């Protein structure tokens, strides 16, 4: 009887997971467990790696604890959004004082996506890219996006969109703050070419571009902004 009860409980859990439609991969830079991403205390400490494995293993969401995350690799490296994944920040995570690591407050548990490599003048060209994405499927929610420096090759688009760079991509961006991103070309914060992202409750603070500090829209781009502040 006890064995049957245990099996029943497992079935209920699996059904509940299917009902929510979410399969969550966890990222926490302070986690010290296995790094499997299966729960907070075994979270992957590296967001670039976490996104890679979440896509590889067919997860639908990545939940990110507070802390600062920089894309792996050289200056061209970026956090690339994907139609198969929702990425949410602002979680307490495993080592936070509250007993519930799922507690979420983007102002208290600040998750930062940064282009700052620690070497002056060598920041990432684009902190985040949303090219090729759909507003229906790709979403970034609850992050501060900062430290992008788009000062590279103009023919490769490396002088535009230091915070978020979109070409033929229209992700959903919710409750994010774009701050201190700099472009020598167009748009310190968000560059759109043939793109119509949906932005809700986003803030823009001290972003700088030769043409436009916050957002530049080219080639019939038509972003939708709801309750955003510049």
PyMOL commands that place a pseudoatom at each C-alpha (Angstrom):
pseudoatom trace, name=CA, resn=UNK, resi=1, chain=A, elem=C, hetatm=0, pos=[0.000, 0.000, 0.000]
pseudoatom trace, name=CA, resn=UNK, resi=2, chain=A, elem=C, hetatm=0, pos=[2.762, 2.438, 0.927]
pseudoatom trace, name=CA, resn=UNK, resi=3, chain=A, elem=C, hetatm=0, pos=[4.542, 1.739, -2.370]
pseudoatom trace, name=CA, resn=UNK, resi=4, chain=A, elem=C, hetatm=0, pos=[1.332, 2.455, -4.308]
pseudoatom trace, name=CA, resn=UNK, resi=5, chain=A, elem=C, hetatm=0, pos=[0.846, 5.745, -2.469]
pseudoatom trace, name=CA, resn=UNK, resi=6, chain=A, elem=C, hetatm=0, pos=[4.373, 6.853, -3.394]
pseudoatom trace, name=CA, resn=UNK, resi=7, chain=A, elem=C, hetatm=0, pos=[3.801, 6.017, -7.048]
pseudoatom trace, name=CA, resn=UNK, resi=8, chain=A, elem=C, hetatm=0, pos=[0.522, 7.951, -6.978]
pseudoatom trace, name=CA, resn=UNK, resi=9, chain=A, elem=C, hetatm=0, pos=[2.246, 11.019, -5.556]
pseudoatom trace, name=CA, resn=UNK, resi=10, chain=A, elem=C, hetatm=0, pos=[4.855, 10.921, -8.295]
pseudoatom trace, name=CA, resn=UNK, resi=11, chain=A, elem=C, hetatm=0, pos=[2.124, 10.729, -10.921]
pseudoatom trace, name=CA, resn=UNK, resi=12, chain=A, elem=C, hetatm=0, pos=[0.314, 13.708, -9.395]
pseudoatom trace, name=CA, resn=UNK, resi=13, chain=A, elem=C, hetatm=0, pos=[3.536, 15.759, -9.497]
pseudoatom trace, name=CA, resn=UNK, resi=14, chain=A, elem=C, hetatm=0, pos=[4.167, 14.891, -13.126]
pseudoatom trace, name=CA, resn=UNK, resi=15, chain=A, elem=C, hetatm=0, pos=[0.616, 15.748, -14.088]
pseudoatom trace, name=CA, resn=UNK, resi=16, chain=A, elem=C, hetatm=0, pos=[0.829, 19.056, -12.238]
pseudoatom trace, name=CA, resn=UNK, resi=17, chain=A, elem=C, hetatm=0, pos=[4.023, 19.910, -14.113]
pseudoatom trace, name=CA, resn=UNK, resi=18, chain=A, elem=C, hetatm=0, pos=[2.361, 19.122, -17.413]
pseudoatom trace, name=CA, resn=UNK, resi=19, chain=A, elem=C, hetatm=0, pos=[-0.666, 21.232, -16.505]
pseudoatom trace, name=CA, resn=UNK, resi=20, chain=A, elem=C, hetatm=0, pos=[1.414, 24.341, -15.874]
pseudoatom trace, name=CA, resn=UNK, resi=21, chain=A, elem=C, hetatm=0, pos=[3.171, 23.894, -19.207]
pseudoatom trace, name=CA, resn=UNK, resi=22, chain=A, elem=C, hetatm=0, pos=[6.465, 24.877, -17.571]
pseudoatom trace, name=CA, resn=UNK, resi=23, chain=A, elem=C, hetatm=0, pos=[9.667, 22.935, -17.376]
pseudoatom trace, name=CA, resn=UNK, resi=24, chain=A, elem=C, hetatm=0, pos=[12.022, 25.177, -15.413]
pseudoatom trace, name=CA, resn=UNK, resi=25, chain=A, elem=C, hetatm=0, pos=[15.822, 25.255, -15.565]
pseudoatom trace, name=CA, resn=UNK, resi=26, chain=A, elem=C, hetatm=0, pos=[17.468, 27.124, -12.663]
pseudoatom trace, name=CA, resn=UNK, resi=27, chain=A, elem=C, hetatm=0, pos=[20.445, 29.505, -12.794]
pseudoatom trace, name=CA, resn=UNK, resi=28, chain=A, elem=C, hetatm=0, pos=[22.072, 30.985, -9.683]
pseudoatom trace, name=CA, resn=UNK, resi=29, chain=A, elem=C, hetatm=0, pos=[25.621, 32.303, -9.733]
pseudoatom trace, name=CA, resn=UNK, resi=30, chain=A, elem=C, hetatm=0, pos=[25.948, 31.557, -6.006]
pseudoatom trace, name=CA, resn=UNK, resi=31, chain=A, elem=C, hetatm=0, pos=[24.790, 27.944, -6.199]
pseudoatom trace, name=CA, resn=UNK, resi=32, chain=A, elem=C, hetatm=0, pos=[27.345, 25.362, -5.045]
pseudoatom trace, name=CA, resn=UNK, resi=33, chain=A, elem=C, hetatm=0, pos=[25.532, 22.127, -5.872]
pseudoatom trace, name=CA, resn=UNK, resi=34, chain=A, elem=C, hetatm=0, pos=[25.825, 19.850, -8.883]
pseudoatom trace, name=CA, resn=UNK, resi=35, chain=A, elem=C, hetatm=0, pos=[25.086, 22.551, -11.476]
pseudoatom trace, name=CA, resn=UNK, resi=36, chain=A, elem=C, hetatm=0, pos=[22.425, 20.361, -13.073]
pseudoatom trace, name=CA, resn=UNK, resi=37, chain=A, elem=C, hetatm=0, pos=[19.880, 23.184, -13.128]
pseudoatom trace, name=CA, resn=UNK, resi=38, chain=A, elem=C, hetatm=0, pos=[17.155, 20.914, -11.749]
pseudoatom trace, name=CA, resn=UNK, resi=39, chain=A, elem=C, hetatm=0, pos=[16.526, 23.012, -8.611]
pseudoatom trace, name=CA, resn=UNK, resi=40, chain=A, elem=C, hetatm=0, pos=[17.842, 26.159, -6.962]
pseudoatom trace, name=CA, resn=UNK, resi=41, chain=A, elem=C, hetatm=0, pos=[20.570, 24.599, -4.831]
pseudoatom trace, name=CA, resn=UNK, resi=42, chain=A, elem=C, hetatm=0, pos=[21.811, 22.599, -7.817]
pseudoatom trace, name=CA, resn=UNK, resi=43, chain=A, elem=C, hetatm=0, pos=[21.416, 25.538, -10.183]
pseudoatom trace, name=CA, resn=UNK, resi=44, chain=A, elem=C, hetatm=0, pos=[23.836, 26.232, -13.008]
pseudoatom trace, name=CA, resn=UNK, resi=45, chain=A, elem=C, hetatm=0, pos=[25.970, 29.232, -11.946]
pseudoatom trace, name=CA, resn=UNK, resi=46, chain=A, elem=C, hetatm=0, pos=[26.574, 30.342, -15.546]
pseudoatom trace, name=CA, resn=UNK, resi=47, chain=A, elem=C, hetatm=0, pos=[23.674, 31.835, -17.510]
pseudoatom trace, name=CA, resn=UNK, resi=48, chain=A, elem=C, hetatm=0, pos=[25.190, 31.307, -20.975]
pseudoatom trace, name=CA, resn=UNK, resi=49, chain=A, elem=C, hetatm=0, pos=[25.654, 27.642, -20.172]
pseudoatom trace, name=CA, resn=UNK, resi=50, chain=A, elem=C, hetatm=0, pos=[22.220, 27.507, -18.567]
pseudoatom trace, name=CA, resn=UNK, resi=51, chain=A, elem=C, hetatm=0, pos=[20.507, 28.790, -21.704]
pseudoatom trace, name=CA, resn=UNK, resi=52, chain=A, elem=C, hetatm=0, pos=[22.432, 26.286, -23.823]
pseudoatom trace, name=CA, resn=UNK, resi=53, chain=A, elem=C, hetatm=0, pos=[21.457, 23.299, -21.683]
pseudoatom trace, name=CA, resn=UNK, resi=54, chain=A, elem=C, hetatm=0, pos=[17.865, 24.491, -21.241]
pseudoatom trace, name=CA, resn=UNK, resi=55, chain=A, elem=C, hetatm=0, pos=[17.430, 24.505, -25.025]
pseudoatom trace, name=CA, resn=UNK, resi=56, chain=A, elem=C, hetatm=0, pos=[19.301, 21.236, -25.448]
pseudoatom trace, name=CA, resn=UNK, resi=57, chain=A, elem=C, hetatm=0, pos=[17.138, 19.479, -22.861]
pseudoatom trace, name=CA, resn=UNK, resi=58, chain=A, elem=C, hetatm=0, pos=[13.834, 21.049, -24.010]
pseudoatom trace, name=CA, resn=UNK, resi=59, chain=A, elem=C, hetatm=0, pos=[13.137, 23.215, -20.970]
pseudoatom trace, name=CA, resn=UNK, resi=60, chain=A, elem=C, hetatm=0, pos=[10.578, 25.964, -21.546]
pseudoatom trace, name=CA, resn=UNK, resi=61, chain=A, elem=C, hetatm=0, pos=[11.762, 28.508, -18.960]
pseudoatom trace, name=CA, resn=UNK, resi=62, chain=A, elem=C, hetatm=0, pos=[14.964, 29.622, -17.273]
pseudoatom trace, name=CA, resn=UNK, resi=63, chain=A, elem=C, hetatm=0, pos=[14.629, 31.186, -13.810]
pseudoatom trace, name=CA, resn=UNK, resi=64, chain=A, elem=C, hetatm=0, pos=[17.566, 33.341, -12.738]
pseudoatom trace, name=CA, resn=UNK, resi=65, chain=A, elem=C, hetatm=0, pos=[18.491, 34.340, -9.193]
pseudoatom trace, name=CA, resn=UNK, resi=66, chain=A, elem=C, hetatm=0, pos=[19.948, 37.692, -8.208]
pseudoatom trace, name=CA, resn=UNK, resi=67, chain=A, elem=C, hetatm=0, pos=[23.519, 38.434, -9.268]
pseudoatom trace, name=CA, resn=UNK, resi=68, chain=A, elem=C, hetatm=0, pos=[25.452, 39.688, -12.267]
pseudoatom trace, name=CA, resn=UNK, resi=69, chain=A, elem=C, hetatm=0, pos=[25.794, 37.542, -15.387]
pseudoatom trace, name=CA, resn=UNK, resi=70, chain=A, elem=C, hetatm=0, pos=[28.108, 38.247, -18.344]
pseudoatom trace, name=CA, resn=UNK, resi=71, chain=A, elem=C, hetatm=0, pos=[27.913, 36.354, -21.682]
pseudoatom trace, name=CA, resn=UNK, resi=72, chain=A, elem=C, hetatm=0, pos=[30.654, 33.747, -22.202]
pseudoatom trace, name=CA, resn=UNK, resi=73, chain=A, elem=C, hetatm=0, pos=[33.278, 34.458, -24.857]
pseudoatom trace, name=CA, resn=UNK, resi=74, chain=A, elem=C, hetatm=0, pos=[34.790, 37.407, -26.701]
pseudoatom trace, name=CA, resn=UNK, resi=75, chain=A, elem=C, hetatm=0, pos=[33.210, 40.814, -27.313]
pseudoatom trace, name=CA, resn=UNK, resi=76, chain=A, elem=C, hetatm=0, pos=[30.749, 39.392, -29.849]
pseudoatom trace, name=CA, resn=UNK, resi=77, chain=A, elem=C, hetatm=0, pos=[29.245, 37.067, -27.227]
pseudoatom trace, name=CA, resn=UNK, resi=78, chain=A, elem=C, hetatm=0, pos=[25.674, 37.885, -26.199]
pseudoatom trace, name=CA, resn=UNK, resi=79, chain=A, elem=C, hetatm=0, pos=[22.668, 36.482, -24.397]
pseudoatom trace, name=CA, resn=UNK, resi=80, chain=A, elem=C, hetatm=0, pos=[20.667, 35.366, -27.435]
pseudoatom trace, name=CA, resn=UNK, resi=81, chain=A, elem=C, hetatm=0, pos=[16.918, 35.071, -26.958]
pseudoatom trace, name=CA, resn=UNK, resi=82, chain=A, elem=C, hetatm=0, pos=[15.197, 32.075, -28.482]
pseudoatom trace, name=CA, resn=UNK, resi=83, chain=A, elem=C, hetatm=0, pos=[11.639, 31.333, -29.574]
pseudoatom trace, name=CA, resn=UNK, resi=84, chain=A, elem=C, hetatm=0, pos=[11.561, 28.207, -27.433]
pseudoatom trace, name=CA, resn=UNK, resi=85, chain=A, elem=C, hetatm=0, pos=[12.487, 29.841, -24.134]
pseudoatom trace, name=CA, resn=UNK, resi=86, chain=A, elem=C, hetatm=0, pos=[11.242, 32.336, -21.555]
pseudoatom trace, name=CA, resn=UNK, resi=87, chain=A, elem=C, hetatm=0, pos=[13.972, 33.784, -19.319]
pseudoatom trace, name=CA, resn=UNK, resi=88, chain=A, elem=C, hetatm=0, pos=[12.877, 35.309, -15.997]
pseudoatom trace, name=CA, resn=UNK, resi=89, chain=A, elem=C, hetatm=0, pos=[15.044, 37.115, -13.447]
pseudoatom trace, name=CA, resn=UNK, resi=90, chain=A, elem=C, hetatm=0, pos=[14.534, 38.486, -9.956]
pseudoatom trace, name=CA, resn=UNK, resi=91, chain=A, elem=C, hetatm=0, pos=[14.418, 35.317, -7.856]
pseudoatom trace, name=CA, resn=UNK, resi=92, chain=A, elem=C, hetatm=0, pos=[15.772, 34.906, -4.329]
pseudoatom trace, name=CA, resn=UNK, resi=93, chain=A, elem=C, hetatm=0, pos=[17.635, 31.707, -5.156]
pseudoatom trace, name=CA, resn=UNK, resi=94, chain=A, elem=C, hetatm=0, pos=[19.188, 29.073, -2.935]
pseudoatom trace, name=CA, resn=UNK, resi=95, chain=A, elem=C, hetatm=0, pos=[21.355, 31.143, -0.595]
pseudoatom trace, name=CA, resn=UNK, resi=96, chain=A, elem=C, hetatm=0, pos=[18.873, 33.936, 0.175]
pseudoatom trace, name=CA, resn=UNK, resi=97, chain=A, elem=C, hetatm=0, pos=[17.612, 34.363, 3.769]
pseudoatom trace, name=CA, resn=UNK, resi=98, chain=A, elem=C, hetatm=0, pos=[13.968, 33.518, 2.927]
pseudoatom trace, name=CA, resn=UNK, resi=99, chain=A, elem=C, hetatm=0, pos=[13.064, 29.858, 3.175]
pseudoatom trace, name=CA, resn=UNK, resi=100, chain=A, elem=C, hetatm=0, pos=[11.388, 29.959, -0.243]
pseudoatom trace, name=CA, resn=UNK, resi=101, chain=A, elem=C, hetatm=0, pos=[13.961, 30.360, -3.058]
pseudoatom trace, name=CA, resn=UNK, resi=102, chain=A, elem=C, hetatm=0, pos=[11.091, 30.919, -5.520]
pseudoatom trace, name=CA, resn=UNK, resi=103, chain=A, elem=C, hetatm=0, pos=[10.347, 34.297, -3.936]
pseudoatom trace, name=CA, resn=UNK, resi=104, chain=A, elem=C, hetatm=0, pos=[10.485, 36.895, -6.692]
pseudoatom trace, name=CA, resn=UNK, resi=105, chain=A, elem=C, hetatm=0, pos=[11.039, 40.640, -6.457]
pseudoatom trace, name=CA, resn=UNK, resi=106, chain=A, elem=C, hetatm=0, pos=[12.972, 42.247, -9.315]
pseudoatom trace, name=CA, resn=UNK, resi=107, chain=A, elem=C, hetatm=0, pos=[13.823, 45.280, -7.162]
pseudoatom trace, name=CA, resn=UNK, resi=108, chain=A, elem=C, hetatm=0, pos=[15.032, 43.293, -4.172]
pseudoatom trace, name=CA, resn=UNK, resi=109, chain=A, elem=C, hetatm=0, pos=[16.634, 40.335, -5.964]
pseudoatom trace, name=CA, resn=UNK, resi=110, chain=A, elem=C, hetatm=0, pos=[18.267, 42.143, -8.862]
pseudoatom trace, name=CA, resn=UNK, resi=111, chain=A, elem=C, hetatm=0, pos=[19.346, 39.983, -11.791]
pseudoatom trace, name=CA, resn=UNK, resi=112, chain=A, elem=C, hetatm=0, pos=[21.830, 41.864, -13.967]
pseudoatom trace, name=CA, resn=UNK, resi=113, chain=A, elem=C, hetatm=0, pos=[22.780, 41.039, -17.546]
pseudoatom trace, name=CA, resn=UNK, resi=114, chain=A, elem=C, hetatm=0, pos=[26.045, 42.880, -18.047]
pseudoatom trace, name=CA, resn=UNK, resi=115, chain=A, elem=C, hetatm=0, pos=[28.399, 43.527, -20.914]
pseudoatom trace, name=CA, resn=UNK, resi=116, chain=A, elem=C, hetatm=0, pos=[31.183, 44.575, -18.559]
pseudoatom trace, name=CA, resn=UNK, resi=117, chain=A, elem=C, hetatm=0, pos=[34.073, 42.126, -18.945]
pseudoatom trace, name=CA, resn=UNK, resi=118, chain=A, elem=C, hetatm=0, pos=[36.220, 43.831, -16.319]
pseudoatom trace, name=CA, resn=UNK, resi=119, chain=A, elem=C, hetatm=0, pos=[38.667, 45.121, -18.940]
pseudoatom trace, name=CA, resn=UNK, resi=120, chain=A, elem=C, hetatm=0, pos=[38.176, 48.808, -19.846]
pseudoatom trace, name=CA, resn=UNK, resi=121, chain=A, elem=C, hetatm=0, pos=[36.980, 49.293, -23.419]
pseudoatom trace, name=CA, resn=UNK, resi=122, chain=A, elem=C, hetatm=0, pos=[36.358, 45.569, -23.951]
pseudoatom trace, name=CA, resn=UNK, resi=123, chain=A, elem=C, hetatm=0, pos=[32.679, 45.348, -23.039]
pseudoatom trace, name=CA, resn=UNK, resi=124, chain=A, elem=C, hetatm=0, pos=[30.331, 43.207, -25.142]
pseudoatom trace, name=CA, resn=UNK, resi=125, chain=A, elem=C, hetatm=0, pos=[28.952, 44.835, -28.294]
pseudoatom trace, name=CA, resn=UNK, resi=126, chain=A, elem=C, hetatm=0, pos=[25.403, 43.664, -27.480]
pseudoatom trace, name=CA, resn=UNK, resi=127, chain=A, elem=C, hetatm=0, pos=[24.387, 42.402, -24.049]
pseudoatom trace, name=CA, resn=UNK, resi=128, chain=A, elem=C, hetatm=0, pos=[21.224, 40.767, -25.427]
pseudoatom trace, name=CA, resn=UNK, resi=129, chain=A, elem=C, hetatm=0, pos=[20.127, 39.912, -28.967]
pseudoatom trace, name=CA, resn=UNK, resi=130, chain=A, elem=C, hetatm=0, pos=[16.600, 39.111, -30.083]
pseudoatom trace, name=CA, resn=UNK, resi=131, chain=A, elem=C, hetatm=0, pos=[17.111, 38.655, -33.831]
pseudoatom trace, name=CA, resn=UNK, resi=132, chain=A, elem=C, hetatm=0, pos=[14.852, 36.111, -35.469]
pseudoatom trace, name=CA, resn=UNK, resi=133, chain=A, elem=C, hetatm=0, pos=[12.485, 35.840, -32.506]
pseudoatom trace, name=CA, resn=UNK, resi=134, chain=A, elem=C, hetatm=0, pos=[8.705, 36.155, -32.219]
pseudoatom trace, name=CA, resn=UNK, resi=135, chain=A, elem=C, hetatm=0, pos=[6.789, 38.178, -29.651]
pseudoatom trace, name=CA, resn=UNK, resi=136, chain=A, elem=C, hetatm=0, pos=[4.580, 35.126, -29.120]
pseudoatom trace, name=CA, resn=UNK, resi=137, chain=A, elem=C, hetatm=0, pos=[7.397, 32.785, -28.099]
pseudoatom trace, name=CA, resn=UNK, resi=138, chain=A, elem=C, hetatm=0, pos=[10.520, 34.643, -26.921]
pseudoatom trace, name=CA, resn=UNK, resi=139, chain=A, elem=C, hetatm=0, pos=[10.401, 36.558, -23.652]
pseudoatom trace, name=CA, resn=UNK, resi=140, chain=A, elem=C, hetatm=0, pos=[12.852, 38.254, -21.289]
pseudoatom trace, name=CA, resn=UNK, resi=141, chain=A, elem=C, hetatm=0, pos=[11.446, 39.381, -17.975]
pseudoatom trace, name=CA, resn=UNK, resi=142, chain=A, elem=C, hetatm=0, pos=[12.790, 41.005, -14.815]
pseudoatom trace, name=CA, resn=UNK, resi=143, chain=A, elem=C, hetatm=0, pos=[16.388, 42.005, -15.605]
pseudoatom trace, name=CA, resn=UNK, resi=144, chain=A, elem=C, hetatm=0, pos=[18.690, 45.001, -15.531]
pseudoatom trace, name=CA, resn=UNK, resi=145, chain=A, elem=C, hetatm=0, pos=[20.586, 45.193, -18.832]
pseudoatom trace, name=CA, resn=UNK, resi=146, chain=A, elem=C, hetatm=0, pos=[23.730, 47.263, -18.606]
pseudoatom trace, name=CA, resn=UNK, resi=147, chain=A, elem=C, hetatm=0, pos=[27.299, 47.767, -19.727]
pseudoatom trace, name=CA, resn=UNK, resi=148, chain=A, elem=C, hetatm=0, pos=[26.967, 47.162, -23.449]
pseudoatom trace, name=CA, resn=UNK, resi=149, chain=A, elem=C, hetatm=0, pos=[29.493, 49.017, -25.619]
pseudoatom trace, name=CA, resn=UNK, resi=150, chain=A, elem=C, hetatm=0, pos=[28.699, 48.969, -29.334]
pseudoatom trace, name=CA, resn=UNK, resi=151, chain=A, elem=C, hetatm=0, pos=[31.898, 50.424, -30.792]
pseudoatom trace, name=CA, resn=UNK, resi=152, chain=A, elem=C, hetatm=0, pos=[32.928, 47.717, -33.251]
pseudoatom trace, name=CA, resn=UNK, resi=153, chain=A, elem=C, hetatm=0, pos=[32.627, 47.161, -36.988]
pseudoatom trace, name=CA, resn=UNK, resi=154, chain=A, elem=C, hetatm=0, pos=[29.786, 49.224, -38.445]
pseudoatom trace, name=CA, resn=UNK, resi=155, chain=A, elem=C, hetatm=0, pos=[29.275, 46.795, -41.340]
pseudoatom trace, name=CA, resn=UNK, resi=156, chain=A, elem=C, hetatm=0, pos=[28.577, 44.006, -38.812]
pseudoatom trace, name=CA, resn=UNK, resi=157, chain=A, elem=C, hetatm=0, pos=[26.119, 46.063, -36.783]
pseudoatom trace, name=CA, resn=UNK, resi=158, chain=A, elem=C, hetatm=0, pos=[28.562, 46.276, -33.882]
pseudoatom trace, name=CA, resn=UNK, resi=159, chain=A, elem=C, hetatm=0, pos=[27.982, 50.013, -33.405]
pseudoatom trace, name=CA, resn=UNK, resi=160, chain=A, elem=C, hetatm=0, pos=[24.254, 49.752, -32.763]
pseudoatom trace, name=CA, resn=UNK, resi=161, chain=A, elem=C, hetatm=0, pos=[22.046, 48.488, -29.951]
pseudoatom trace, name=CA, resn=UNK, resi=162, chain=A, elem=C, hetatm=0, pos=[24.466, 47.975, -27.068]
pseudoatom trace, name=CA, resn=UNK, resi=163, chain=A, elem=C, hetatm=0, pos=[21.735, 46.789, -24.705]
pseudoatom trace, name=CA, resn=UNK, resi=164, chain=A, elem=C, hetatm=0, pos=[19.440, 44.853, -27.057]
pseudoatom trace, name=CA, resn=UNK, resi=165, chain=A, elem=C, hetatm=0, pos=[20.006, 44.292, -30.784]
pseudoatom trace, name=CA, resn=UNK, resi=166, chain=A, elem=C, hetatm=0, pos=[17.096, 43.132, -32.954]
pseudoatom trace, name=CA, resn=UNK, resi=167, chain=A, elem=C, hetatm=0, pos=[17.163, 42.369, -36.665]
pseudoatom trace, name=CA, resn=UNK, resi=168, chain=A, elem=C, hetatm=0, pos=[13.945, 40.752, -37.917]
pseudoatom trace, name=CA, resn=UNK, resi=169, chain=A, elem=C, hetatm=0, pos=[13.192, 39.861, -34.318]
pseudoatom trace, name=CA, resn=UNK, resi=170, chain=A, elem=C, hetatm=0, pos=[10.335, 40.851, -32.053]
pseudoatom trace, name=CA, resn=UNK, resi=171, chain=A, elem=C, hetatm=0, pos=[10.770, 39.463, -28.537]
pseudoatom trace, name=CA, resn=UNK, resi=172, chain=A, elem=C, hetatm=0, pos=[8.630, 40.338, -25.553]
pseudoatom trace, name=CA, resn=UNK, resi=173, chain=A, elem=C, hetatm=0, pos=[10.574, 42.379, -22.974]
pseudoatom trace, name=CA, resn=UNK, resi=174, chain=A, elem=C, hetatm=0, pos=[8.866, 42.870, -19.608]
pseudoatom trace, name=CA, resn=UNK, resi=175, chain=A, elem=C, hetatm=0, pos=[9.891, 44.672, -16.409]
pseudoatom trace, name=CA, resn=UNK, resi=176, chain=A, elem=C, hetatm=0, pos=[13.462, 45.309, -17.541]
pseudoatom trace, name=CA, resn=UNK, resi=177, chain=A, elem=C, hetatm=0, pos=[15.748, 48.274, -16.904]
pseudoatom trace, name=CA, resn=UNK, resi=178, chain=A, elem=C, hetatm=0, pos=[18.216, 49.387, -19.570]
pseudoatom trace, name=CA, resn=UNK, resi=179, chain=A, elem=C, hetatm=0, pos=[20.987, 51.470, -18.036]
pseudoatom trace, name=CA, resn=UNK, resi=180, chain=A, elem=C, hetatm=0, pos=[24.417, 52.761, -19.012]
pseudoatom trace, name=CA, resn=UNK, resi=181, chain=A, elem=C, hetatm=0, pos=[24.633, 51.178, -22.451]
pseudoatom trace, name=CA, resn=UNK, resi=182, chain=A, elem=C, hetatm=0, pos=[26.635, 53.058, -25.085]
pseudoatom trace, name=CA, resn=UNK, resi=183, chain=A, elem=C, hetatm=0, pos=[26.614, 52.863, -28.889]
pseudoatom trace, name=CA, resn=UNK, resi=184, chain=A, elem=C, hetatm=0, pos=[28.815, 54.825, -31.277]
pseudoatom trace, name=CA, resn=UNK, resi=185, chain=A, elem=C, hetatm=0, pos=[26.104, 54.376, -33.901]
pseudoatom trace, name=CA, resn=UNK, resi=186, chain=A, elem=C, hetatm=0, pos=[22.358, 54.000, -33.339]
pseudoatom trace, name=CA, resn=UNK, resi=187, chain=A, elem=C, hetatm=0, pos=[20.635, 53.376, -30.011]
pseudoatom trace, name=CA, resn=UNK, resi=188, chain=A, elem=C, hetatm=0, pos=[22.461, 52.876, -26.757]
pseudoatom trace, name=CA, resn=UNK, resi=189, chain=A, elem=C, hetatm=0, pos=[19.654, 50.707, -25.357]
pseudoatom trace, name=CA, resn=UNK, resi=190, chain=A, elem=C, hetatm=0, pos=[17.608, 49.036, -28.146]
pseudoatom trace, name=CA, resn=UNK, resi=191, chain=A, elem=C, hetatm=0, pos=[18.198, 48.853, -31.889]
pseudoatom trace, name=CA, resn=UNK, resi=192, chain=A, elem=C, hetatm=0, pos=[15.385, 47.566, -34.111]
pseudoatom trace, name=CA, resn=UNK, resi=193, chain=A, elem=C, hetatm=0, pos=[15.677, 46.793, -37.825]
pseudoatom trace, name=CA, resn=UNK, resi=194, chain=A, elem=C, hetatm=0, pos=[12.587, 45.198, -39.319]
pseudoatom trace, name=CA, resn=UNK, resi=195, chain=A, elem=C, hetatm=0, pos=[11.548, 44.369, -35.754]
pseudoatom trace, name=CA, resn=UNK, resi=196, chain=A, elem=C, hetatm=0, pos=[8.554, 45.067, -33.546]
pseudoatom trace, name=CA, resn=UNK, resi=197, chain=A, elem=C, hetatm=0, pos=[9.309, 43.983, -29.982]
pseudoatom trace, name=CA, resn=UNK, resi=198, chain=A, elem=C, hetatm=0, pos=[6.710, 44.374, -27.255]
pseudoatom trace, name=CA, resn=UNK, resi=199, chain=A, elem=C, hetatm=0, pos=[8.005, 46.259, -24.216]
pseudoatom trace, name=CA, resn=UNK, resi=200, chain=A, elem=C, hetatm=0, pos=[6.061, 46.470, -20.974]
pseudoatom trace, name=CA, resn=UNK, resi=201, chain=A, elem=C, hetatm=0, pos=[7.024, 48.298, -17.770]
pseudoatom trace, name=CA, resn=UNK, resi=202, chain=A, elem=C, hetatm=0, pos=[10.610, 48.920, -18.888]
pseudoatom trace, name=CA, resn=UNK, resi=203, chain=A, elem=C, hetatm=0, pos=[12.850, 51.770, -17.758]
pseudoatom trace, name=CA, resn=UNK, resi=204, chain=A, elem=C, hetatm=0, pos=[15.645, 53.508, -19.673]
pseudoatom trace, name=CA, resn=UNK, resi=205, chain=A, elem=C, hetatm=0, pos=[18.370, 55.253, -17.685]
pseudoatom trace, name=CA, resn=UNK, resi=206, chain=A, elem=C, hetatm=0, pos=[21.502, 56.992, -18.975]
pseudoatom trace, name=CA, resn=UNK, resi=207, chain=A, elem=C, hetatm=0, pos=[21.890, 55.142, -22.255]
pseudoatom trace, name=CA, resn=UNK, resi=208, chain=A, elem=C, hetatm=0, pos=[23.930, 56.905, -24.925]
pseudoatom trace, name=CA, resn=UNK, resi=209, chain=A, elem=C, hetatm=0, pos=[24.113, 56.639, -28.690]
pseudoatom trace, name=CA, resn=UNK, resi=210, chain=A, elem=C, hetatm=0, pos=[25.397, 58.844, -31.497]
pseudoatom trace, name=CA, resn=UNK, resi=211, chain=A, elem=C, hetatm=0, pos=[21.854, 58.667, -32.884]
pseudoatom trace, name=CA, resn=UNK, resi=212, chain=A, elem=C, hetatm=0, pos=[19.376, 58.036, -30.087]
pseudoatom trace, name=CA, resn=UNK, resi=213, chain=A, elem=C, hetatm=0, pos=[20.105, 56.971, -26.543]
pseudoatom trace, name=CA, resn=UNK, resi=214, chain=A, elem=C, hetatm=0, pos=[17.075, 54.751, -25.917]
pseudoatom trace, name=CA, resn=UNK, resi=215, chain=A, elem=C, hetatm=0, pos=[15.504, 53.216, -29.051]
pseudoatom trace, name=CA, resn=UNK, resi=216, chain=A, elem=C, hetatm=0, pos=[16.088, 53.482, -32.797]
pseudoatom trace, name=CA, resn=UNK, resi=217, chain=A, elem=C, hetatm=0, pos=[13.618, 51.924, -35.268]
pseudoatom trace, name=CA, resn=UNK, resi=218, chain=A, elem=C, hetatm=0, pos=[14.556, 51.246, -38.902]
pseudoatom trace, name=CA, resn=UNK, resi=219, chain=A, elem=C, hetatm=0, pos=[13.015, 49.417, -41.868]
pseudoatom trace, name=CA, resn=UNK, resi=220, chain=A, elem=C, hetatm=0, pos=[9.372, 49.503, -40.782]
pseudoatom trace, name=CA, resn=UNK, resi=221, chain=A, elem=C, hetatm=0, pos=[10.064, 48.568, -37.166]
pseudoatom trace, name=CA, resn=UNK, resi=222, chain=A, elem=C, hetatm=0, pos=[7.053, 49.255, -34.966]
pseudoatom trace, name=CA, resn=UNK, resi=223, chain=A, elem=C, hetatm=0, pos=[7.688, 48.388, -31.297]
pseudoatom trace, name=CA, resn=UNK, resi=224, chain=A, elem=C, hetatm=0, pos=[4.787, 48.451, -28.835]
pseudoatom trace, name=CA, resn=UNK, resi=225, chain=A, elem=C, hetatm=0, pos=[5.522, 50.181, -25.524]
pseudoatom trace, name=CA, resn=UNK, resi=226, chain=A, elem=C, hetatm=0, pos=[3.261, 49.874, -22.494]
pseudoatom trace, name=CA, resn=UNK, resi=227, chain=A, elem=C, hetatm=0, pos=[4.004, 51.829, -19.313]
pseudoatom trace, name=CA, resn=UNK, resi=228, chain=A, elem=C, hetatm=0, pos=[7.673, 52.365, -20.126]
pseudoatom trace, name=CA, resn=UNK, resi=229, chain=A, elem=C, hetatm=0, pos=[9.730, 55.316, -18.858]
pseudoatom trace, name=CA, resn=UNK, resi=230, chain=A, elem=C, hetatm=0, pos=[12.622, 57.085, -20.581]
for i in range(1, 230): cmd.bond("trace and resi %d" % i, "trace and resi %d" % (i + 1))
show_as sticks, trace
zoom trace
